[in-house]
Amino acid sequence: MGAIIGIPSAYYLARYDFKGKIVVDSLIDLPVILPPLVSGFALLVFFGDTIIGRTISDNIFNIIFSPAGIVVAQFFVASPFIIKTSKAIFEEIDEKYEYTAQSLGLSKTKSFFKIVLPMAKNGVMAGIILAWARAMGEFGATLMLAGATKMKTETLPIAVFLNISIGNVDLALSIAFIFLVMAIIIIMSIKTIMKMNGDMVKLCKLKKSLKKL
């Protein structure tokens, strides 16, 4: 869900200027800056006893203290990582590639999927992995919005919290070890992808420099 919404948003922010762009860009940064508990409390208020919250709860599904709340909380805190990472790589890709593709008959949508996205795939993939890792490790916002009900709204971080609270330290340590292994794999994957992406960015900059000669 983060990739479906985040990648088009990142492309739009990278390619177009509009009124309020700085405000939108700043709002995207908020979940990264705010403490997770504050983010969760804000979501709890927003989806609680408000017009939007009541409308969603009455007509679609309940978000507060439900599995849907986990998805919303994780999306809120993780999506900025996809947007910011993808936006940075989209800005490094020369727009002339798109103009050339469109002059040859491709639509803007097709030029994005056939030209821009393949060129940006390493950076986008790094953003997706980073966002997934952030979502997997999310605790505070999930706890505030979805609660900590065993076998209902129990994510891995909440499972660690619940097991420690009842004295089941061995199981909590096992889950924490799984997190440690996952973190090492994720960090190594991101570094590998970003190295590949860095080489691609250098190539794009070299092409721009050669065109100016």
N, C-alpha and C positions, 0 to 999 in steps of 0.2 A: 504494500500500500504506500509506503514511504517513497519507493522508487517510482511508482506510477504517477504520483502527484509531484514528487520532488524534482525529477529530471526535467519535465516540461517547464516547471516554475524556474528552475535554474537557467534554462536556455532563454526564457523570456527576459529574466533579469539581466542576463549577459548581453543580449542583443538589442534590447529596446530601452529607450528612455521615456519616462512618463511622470506626471505629477504625483508626488508622494512616494517615489521610488526609494528615497532614503528612509522614509518611515517604514515601508514594507520590509526593507532590508534589515532595519533595526529590530523590528518585531520578530523576524526570523531568528535573530541572534539571542533573543530573550531566554528561550529555554536552555541555552548553553550557559548563560550568565547566572540565571536564577538558581537558588538551591532547589533540589528536587522536591523537597517537602512544600516549598512555596508554590512551585509549579503545580503540584498535586492539589494543593488547597485552592488555587485559582481555578483549576478544572472542576473541582468539587462545587465551588460557588457557581461557576458558569453553567454546569449541567444540572444544578440543583433546582431550587425554587425560583427559576426564571422562565420567561416566555419560551426561550429556545429549549431549555431543559425539559420543561413540561411537555412541549410539543413532541420532542423526540421520544420521551418516555411514554406518552399516551398513544402515539401513532406508529412508532417504529420499534424501538426496544429500550429497555432500561440500561443505563450506562453505569450509574452509581452502584458500587458494591456488587458488581457482576463481572463475568469474564470479558464482556464488551469493554468494561472500564480499563482492563489490562491493555487491550489493543489501542484504545484512545491515549492512554498515558504514555505507552511506549512510542506511539507515533509522534506525539507532541514533543518528547524529549530527544528523539532520534532523527527525525526528518531534517532538522537543520544541518546535520553532518552531510547528508546526501546533497542538499541544496548548495551549501557553501563549497564543497569539494567539486561538484559538477560545474558550478558557475565559474570557478577559477579556471578550469580546463577549457570550457567553452570560450572564455575570453581570450585564450591563447591561440585559438584556431582562427585563421584569417577568413574573413567573410567572403573573400574573392572566390573561394572554393564553392560556396553556395551560389553566388551570382553566376558563376560559370555553369554549374549544373542546371540552374533555372533557365539560363539562356539556351540550353540544349533541350529544353522541354520538360524538365522535372518540376513538379510542384514544390512549394516550400516544405510540405510534409515529407515528400519523398526524398528531397535533398537532405533533410535532417536525418532520416533513417538510413539513407544509403551513403551519405558523405560525412556528415558531422559526427553522428553517433559512433560509427566505426573508428574514427580518428580519436574520439574522446573515451573510448571504451575502458582503457586502463584506469583513468582518473575516476570515471563513473563507478567502475567496479570497486575501487578502493573506498569510495564514499559509501557504497552499499554495504561493504563488509564492516566499515567503521560504524555505520548506523545500526547494523544488526548486532554488533558487539555491545553498543551502548544500550540497545533495547534489551538484550539478554541480561545485562547487569543492572537494569533499572530497578530501584527499590522504593525510594521516597515518594515519587509521584504515584506509582502503582498502589502503594500502601494507603495513601490518602484517598484516592479515587475508587479503587476496586476493593480495598480492604485486604485482610489476611485470613481468609477462610480456608481451612485445609481441604484439599481435593476439589476446591471450587475456584478460588482466585489465588492459587498457590503457584507462583513462579519459583525459579531456582533460588534467587536471593531471598524471597519470602520464606522458602522452605528452610534455608539456613537460619533465618530469624526465628521461625516457629520451633525448630528443633533445639536451638540453644535455649529458648524460653522455657522448654519443658525438661531441659537437662539431658537431651539426647545429643551429647557433644560428638560422639563418634560419627553419627550420620551427618551432622553439620560439617565436620572436618572432611568427610568423603565428598560432599557436594562442593565444598570450597576448593578441594584439590582438582575436581573436574573443571571448575572455573579457572584455576591457575593454568592448567594444560591448554584450555581453550584460548586463554589470553595470550600465551606464548605463540601458539599457532597463528592467531589472528594478527599479532604484531609482526611476525615474520612475513606473513602473506602481504600485509599492507606495505611493508618496506620494499618487498620485491616488486610489487605492482607499481609503487610510486617511483622506483628507480627506472622501470620501463617507461613510465609516463614522463619522467624527467628527460629521458633521451628523446622522446617524441617532441616535447616542448622545445628543446634545444634545436631540433631539426626545423620546427616551424619558425623559430626566431631567425635561424640561419637563412631560410628561404626568403623571409621578409627583408633581411639585410642585403641579400643578393639582388633583390628586385629594385632596391634603392640605388644600386650602383649604376 
